[in-house]
Amino acid sequence: MRKPRKRSFQELVMENKRQLLNDRDALEKIEARLEQKRMGKAE
């Protein structure tokens, strides 16, 4: 049996990004969090 190859950090980031772009709920949560941060800095 072959040993599974370890993925590089870059590959993991790209996979995570692809999953997030396909997940509307997660995207909306991230956008809401970013908006709150912006509002906090504006005050």
N, C-alpha and C positions, 0 to 999 in steps of 0.2 A: 504494500500500500504506500502511495506517495505521501510525503509530508506536505501539509498545506503551506504554501508560500506566504510569508508575512507581507502585508500590504504596507506601502510607504505612507507617510503622513499625507502627502499630496493626494494619493488615491483615496484615502479615507475622507478627506475634505471634499473631494469631487463627488463621492458617493453620497455623503451627507447632504450636500448642496442639491443634488438631483432629487433626493427624497423630500427635502423641504419644499422645493419648487412644485412638487406634485401634491403636497399636503396643504390645502387652502387654510384649514384651521390654524395650523402652526404659523403660516405666513401672517395671518391676521393678528395673532398674538404678538408676534415679533414687531409688526408695524405699530401696534398699540403701545408696546413698551418703549419703542423708539420715540413715539410722539410724546409720551409722558416725560421722557428724559429731556426732550427739546423744550417742553413747556417749563420744566423745572429750571433749566439754564436761563430761559428768557426772563424769569422773574428776578 
